[in-house]
Amino acid sequence: MTSPAATRVPPARVSRQRVGRAGILVLVVVAYLVAARLAEVDLAALAAGVPRMAEWAAKAWPPSTQGLDTLLLRAAETVSMALLGTTLALVLAVPTAVLAARNLTPEPWLRMPVRWLLNVFRGTDAFVFAILFVAAVGLGPFAGVLGVGLHTWGSMAKLFAEAIEGLPAGPLEAVATTGASRLKVVSFALLPDALPGLTSVVLYFLEFNIRASTVLGIVGAGGIGQELKSSMDLLNFPRLFTILVVILALVTVVDQLSSRVRARLG
């Protein structure tokens, strides 16, 4: 039986632990203070701005139904941008995910550059891509499609690669030992097991991209965000309220449909 004295923590060790915890707490506090300073957090400005926002909300009622057909068309543009952008990302993500997965591409000289490339696209926001493509191909939804597609490509391919790496090795090895090519291994051993999970990932990104596409019009990439920006610039609060309602309805419908499809896949 172990005596209490044998299990007692030495006072010096307890003191070091307390000092370490206090040091971590001080670092966290300092980090938040620096972040608040850099972010120019101004509670006085917030207190002065809240009544102004309440005044805007009062001016927004009743909502304007003028040009509702145009808003619905812009909402359809937003869904189209997200759908085509997600599809473009899917087409690009499937082959690159195979090259980025360790169990399918064990050669580091091939796998690592692909992963670095995906990190570049994943780390660049769709908003930034949209700005670049507006300059390259002009104003309109096509720039939004390209922006959404390239950003989603990096994120989708990364999740695809992780899903592939998490699959049981047995079926893949069994097909590979027959001398099958990498394409046949993917087609006959990987896709049947991975398809439900990959489909869920695609649906998640479609849902996310519809939400993200609602603001791409601010930089000229079309969609309902373009109407949102013009209404804000003109301080047309009744129309702005209507746009927000359309966006909320659109996102709610997409969320419900996506949840139901994912539930059936599960």
Secondary structure as UniProt FT lines:
FT   HELIX           4..7
FT   HELIX           11..38
FT   TURN            39..40
FT   HELIX           43..59
FT   TURN            66..67
FT   HELIX           68..100
FT   TURN            102..104
FT   HELIX           108..123
FT   HELIX           126..137
FT   HELIX           141..165
FT   HELIX           169..176
FT   TURN            177..179
FT   HELIX           182..185
FT   HELIX           186..190
FT   HELIX           191..213
FT   TURN            214..215
FT   HELIX           216..219
FT   HELIX           224..233
FT   TURN            234..235
FT   HELIX           237..265
//
